[in-house]
Amino acid sequence: MMAKKRPKLNRGEKLVRMPAPPKAQEAALVRFCEFMVRQVFNRWRNNVFSLTKSEIAKFADSEAAAKMLTLTDDNWAVEAQKKAAKVKRRILAQLSDERIQETVAEILQKADLYNKATFYRAVSPVLGIDTKNLIKADGATWEINALINETVMWIQSLRDKALQESLEHTLHLMAEGRDLAYIETTYSVLEAKRLRNASTLARNQIGNFNGLANKIRQQHLGIEEAIWSTSGDDTVRPSHADRDGKRYRLDEGCYSSVDGEYLYPGLDFNCRCDSYAVIPE
C-alpha cells in the first residue's frame, strides 16, 4: 500500500471530494458490451462454422487453394464472406445503431443523475447553497449530451470491430492452410479476449464520463483548482502516484514530469484516481 500525500491548503480553503464512478451503471454498461460481443461471436459460430457436407468439401478445397493463393467461386473463402454478410445483417437488425443509442443513453443518463446529485450534495454545505437550488441551476446539459453521444459511437464501433475481426480471423487462418477445428478453437480464444477487452473498455468509459462530469460541474460553479488523489494501492502507475496530492488548475490539468503530460483524474485509460475540489474562503 503506497503512502498518501497530504495536500497543502491555503488559509480558509476547504476540500470537497468528487464523486466516484457509479458502480450500478458501470456494471450495466459492462453487461451490455459483453452481451453485444457474445451475440456477434455466437452468430458467427452458428452460421459460419456450422457447415453442410458440401460446404465442408469446399473448405477442404480452400485449404489447398490457399497454398496457391487462388480464390474461385466455389472456394469456401468466398462462401465465408457470404455468410459474414448474412451475420452482419442479422446483427445490425438485432443490435441496431438505434438500440445501442437508446441503451447506452439510458445507462449514462442514470450515471449523470448520480453524479449530479452526489456532486451537489457534497459542495452544498461548503458553498452554503441548498442542494436542490444547485441542481436546478446545473448548466452542464450540452456537455453531458456530447459525452453520451461520444460513448454511443464508441459502443457502435465495438460491435463493428467484432464483426470485422471475426471475418479477418477466419480468412487469415484459412490463408495459412489451417483446418476448421483449429480455426474454431482459436476463435473461442479470440472471443474470450474480446470479452475481457469489452469489459475493461466499458469500465474505462464510465470512469471517463464521471471524471469529465466532475470537471465540468466544478468549472460551472467557478471552482478553479483541484487536488489529485490516487486509490493509494500498489497498482497505481508511477506517473499517477507522482501526481498524488498535487494541486492543479482545472483549465490545464495536473502535470507530472514522469510522463510529461497534463492529465485529469479518471480520464487516462483504466485510471481509478479521483480528486478534491479546492474551494476558497
N, C-alpha and C positions, 0 to 999 in steps of 0.2 A: 504494500500500500504506500503510495507516494505521499509525502508531506504537503499539505495545502498551504499556499502562501496567503498571508493576511494582507488584504488591500489597505492602502493608505488613504485616509479621508481627510478633507479639509474641515475646518470648524463648522458645525451646523449641518453638514451633509448627512444624508440618510441613504441607505441601500435598500432596494426592493428586488427580491429575487424574481426572475422572469419565469413564466410557466414552462414546464417540461412538455414534451410531445405527448398527446393523449393516447394512452395505451389501447383504448377501445377502438379508436379509428385506425390506429396503426395495425391492429390485428385484422380489422375489416379489410383494409387495402391489401394486406398480405394474402388473406384468403381469396380475394377476388383475382389477384395476379396469379396465384398458384392454380386456381380453377381454370383460368384462361389458358395457361401454358399446358395444363393436363389435357384440356379439350383439343388443342392443336395436335399434341403428340398422340393421343388416343385415336383421333380420327385418321391421322396419317397411318398409324399402325394398323388400324382395322381396314382401311381402304387400299393402302399401298402394299402392305406385307401379307395380306390375305389373298393368296393367288390361286387361280384356277390351274388345272393341269396344262392347258395351252400357254398360260402366262409363265408357268414355271419353265416350260420349254423355251419360251422367248428369253427368259432370264439366263438360262444356260447358254443360249446362243450369244447373248450380250456379253457374257464373260469372255468368250473367245473374241468377239468383235472388239471388246475394249482393248485387248492386247494389240490390235491392228489399228486402233483409233478410228474405227468406222462407225457410222450411225445410219441405220437403214430404217425403213418404215415399220418393219416387223421386229425391230430391236426393242428389248424391254426398257431401255432408257427412254425411248420415245413414249412407251406405254406409261412409265412412271411419271413423266411430265404431264400426260393427260390426266392421270389420277390426281396429281398435285393440283391441277386446275380445278378439279371436282371438289377436292378437300377445301381449297381456298374459298370456293363459292359457298360451301356449307358453313364454314367458319365465319365468313363475313355476314351470313344470314343470322347465325346464332349470336355472334359477338360483333354486332354492327358498330359503326362509329357512334351512332345514336345511343345504343345501350351502354357503351363504355362511358360516353359523356354523362348520361343520367346517373350511372352507378358511382363513378368517381366524384362527380359534383356533389352527390348526396353525402358521401363519406367526408369530403373536405369541407362542406358547409357545416357539418357537425363538429369537425375539428376546429373550424373558425369560431363557432359559438362557444366551444370550450375555452379556446384561447382568449376570446374577448371577455367572457365572464371572469375567468381566473385572473387575467391581467388587471382588469379594472378593480376587482375586489382587493388585489394586492396594493395598488397605488392609491386607492381611495382614502385610507386613513392618513397617509403621509401628505397627500395634497389637500385634505380637508374638504373634499367634494364627494357628494353622495354617489355611490356606485351606479345607481340607475341613471343619474344625470350624465355620468361619464359614458355609459353605454349608448345612451341616446345621441350623444354628440360624436360618437365614433365616426371618423371620416375616412376609414380605410377601405371602403367598399370596392372602388375600382381597382386598387392594387390587389386585393384579395381575389377578385374575379379573374385578374390576369394570371395570378398564381394557379388558380383552379384550371384555367384553360391550358396553361403550360403543362400541368400534370396530366391532363386528359390526353394531350398529344404524345406525351412520353409513354403512357399506357398503351395507346394505339400502336405505337412503334414497337412495343414489346410483343404484341400479337403478330405484327407483320414480320418481325425478325425471326420469331419461332417458326412461322410458315416457310420463310425463305431458307432458314438453316436446315430444316427437315429435308428439303429437296436437295440442297447443296451437299449435305452429309451423305445422302443415299447415292447420288450420282458420282461424287468423288470416290467413294469406296468401290463403286462399280467400275470406274475407270482404272482402279488399281487391280481389278480382277478378283475382288473379294466375293465369297459366296453369300447367299442370302442369310444363312444362320449367323455368320459373322456380322453382317450389317445390322440385323435385328438386335444382337447382343450389344453392339456399340451404340445403337440408337437408344437403348434403355439407359446406358451410362450418360449419354448426352442429355436425356430427359431429366435425370436426377441433378445434373449440373445446372441445367436451366431453371429448375425449380428452386434450387438454392440461390441462384442469382436473382430470380424474380422476388424472392422473399427479402433478400438483402436490399435490393433496389427500392422495394416498396417501403421498407422501414426508413431508408435514407430519404425518400421523397417526403414522408410525413415529417421527418426531422427538419428538412429544408423549409417546408411550408411553415412549421411552427417557429423556426428561427427568424424567417423573414417577417412573419406576422408580429413577433415581438419587436423587431427593429422598427417596422413601420409605425406601430402604435406608440412606441416611445417617442419617435420623431414628431408624430402628430400632436403629442402633448407638449412639445417644445423641450423635451429632455435631450441633452446634447452628448452626454457621456455615459459609459457603462464600464463594468469591470468583468473581465473574462474569468470563468470558473470551470475547471475540469471536473470529471467524475471522480478524480482522486485515486484511481486504481492503477495497476501495473500495465494495463492495456492502452493507456493514453500515449499517443505518439509524441516523440520528443519536441516537435515544433509547437504542439498544443500545450505540453507541460511548461514550456518556456513562457507561454502567454498567461499562465495561471496567475491570477491576482493583478494583472496589468490593467491599468485604466486606458481607455481608448475613446476616440471620438466616433459617434455613430455615423457621421458622414464620411468617415475614412476607413474604419475597420481597425483591427488590432494587428500590429506589426510584430514579426519575430525575425531576428537575424538568422535563425536556424534554417528557415525556408525562404526568407527574403520576400514574404508576401503579406499583404493586408487582408485579414480574414474576419468573418463574423462567426460567432458560436453557432453550431448546428448546421452550417452551410457547406463545410468541407465534407467530402464523401465519408459516410459512416461516422460522422462526428457526434459524440454524445455530450459535448460541452454545453454549458448554459452561461447565463450572465446575470449580473445585478445592475439594475438601473441606478445611476447616481443622481439623486435629487437634491439640489442645493437648498440652503435655508430660505 
